[in-house]
């Protein structure tokens, strides 16, 4: 069963950048889409960016042109966050899907705080 683990959060000033890695653990042939989601206080968790097993990508409108998700290896993806804004402040979660079972594994979350 696929599991995911993320890191790379932190405190950054508005306009700054962060790069956050996410590793999918388990059998690499089972790894399907991977993605980043975020949840701000009082709000629901929502999609930030996702990348499929054939490297097609999908982004939330709020991050298009600023964030890039890319795959380094079959089980390692990165979220490059540029031109960060205070409204990007949230806990960011990495998710990895098992393409055979459909099971989605969530990481423990990493805090990203953007100061104005």
PyMOL commands that set and color helices and strands:
alter all, ss='L'
color gray80, all
select helices_A, chain A and resi 28-30+61-63+86-88
alter helices_A, ss='H'
color red, helices_A
select strands_A, chain A and resi 3-6+10-13+18-25+31-39+46-51+57-59+67-73+76-81+90-98+104-106+110-115
alter strands_A, ss='S'
color yellow, strands_A
deselect
rebuild
show_as cartoon
